[in-house]
Amino acid sequence: MEYLTGLAVVIGLLPLNRFALQWGDQQPTNALGIVSVMMFMNAVIVLVYAGVMKPEGDATIFILGVFTALMINMMYKLKSLLGVK
């Protein structure tokens, strides 16, 4: 159950990244700023979520779920940036 709780952070990450990628398509000259904002907001979402939802006791499985969510998020961004359908 802790794994799924950690994995649930992807629900907050994907809409933010979808918005940032669409913003980047509209204003490609601001790409570095958009990437910086996306990284900062992803970090804030993950750290707040992990701090609030962290289970009592050993949190190894929870952290594994959070890392899996981050990998899913990265795959989504790469897929969008490379134009893979």
C-alpha positions as CSV (number, residue, x, y, z in Angstrom):
1,M,0.0,0.0,0.0
2,E,2.9,2.4,0.7
3,Y,4.1,1.9,-2.8
4,L,0.8,3.0,-4.3
5,T,0.7,6.0,-1.9
6,G,4.2,7.0,-3.2
7,L,3.2,6.4,-6.8
8,A,0.2,8.7,-6.4
9,V,2.4,11.8,-6.6
10,V,2.3,11.4,-10.4
11,I,-1.2,12.7,-10.2
12,G,0.1,16.1,-9.3
13,L,3.2,16.0,-11.5
14,L,1.7,15.2,-14.9
15,P,-0.8,18.1,-15.2
16,L,1.9,20.6,-14.2
17,N,4.3,19.2,-16.8
18,R,1.6,19.1,-19.5
19,F,1.0,22.8,-18.9
20,A,4.7,23.6,-18.9
21,L,5.2,21.7,-22.2
22,Q,2.3,23.5,-23.8
23,W,3.6,26.8,-22.6
24,G,7.0,25.9,-24.1
25,D,5.4,25.2,-27.5
26,Q,3.8,28.7,-27.4
27,Q,6.9,30.6,-26.3
28,P,10.0,28.7,-27.3
29,T,12.3,31.6,-26.6
30,N,11.6,31.2,-22.9
31,A,12.6,27.6,-22.8
32,L,15.3,27.8,-20.2
33,G,13.0,29.7,-17.8
34,I,10.1,27.2,-18.4
35,V,12.4,24.3,-17.6
36,S,13.6,26.0,-14.4
37,V,10.1,26.7,-13.3
38,M,9.1,23.1,-14.1
39,M,12.0,21.6,-12.1
40,F,11.3,23.9,-9.2
41,M,7.6,23.1,-9.1
42,N,8.2,19.4,-9.5
43,A,10.6,19.5,-6.5
44,V,8.1,21.4,-4.4
45,I,5.3,19.0,-5.3
46,V,7.4,15.9,-4.5
47,L,8.9,17.3,-1.3
48,V,5.6,18.5,0.1
49,Y,3.8,15.3,-0.9
50,A,6.5,13.1,0.6
51,G,6.5,15.1,3.8
52,V,2.8,15.0,4.2
53,M,2.1,11.4,3.1
54,K,5.3,9.7,4.6
55,P,4.2,6.6,6.4
56,E,5.4,5.9,10.0
57,G,8.2,3.5,10.4
58,D,10.3,2.2,7.5
59,A,9.5,4.4,4.4
60,T,11.7,2.4,1.9
61,I,8.7,1.1,-0.2
62,F,7.1,4.6,-0.1
63,I,10.2,6.2,-1.5
64,L,10.4,3.5,-4.1
65,G,6.9,4.5,-5.2
66,V,7.9,8.2,-5.3
67,F,11.0,7.3,-7.5
68,T,8.8,5.3,-9.8
69,A,6.5,8.3,-10.2
70,L,9.4,10.5,-11.0
71,M,10.6,8.0,-13.7
72,I,7.0,7.9,-15.2
73,N,7.1,11.7,-15.2
74,M,10.4,11.8,-17.0
75,M,9.3,9.3,-19.6
76,Y,6.2,11.4,-20.2
77,K,8.3,14.6,-20.7
78,L,10.8,12.8,-23.0
79,K,7.9,11.3,-25.0
80,S,6.4,14.7,-25.4
81,L,9.6,16.5,-26.3
82,L,10.6,13.8,-28.8
83,G,7.2,13.8,-30.4
84,V,6.6,10.1,-30.0
85,K,2.9,9.2,-30.2
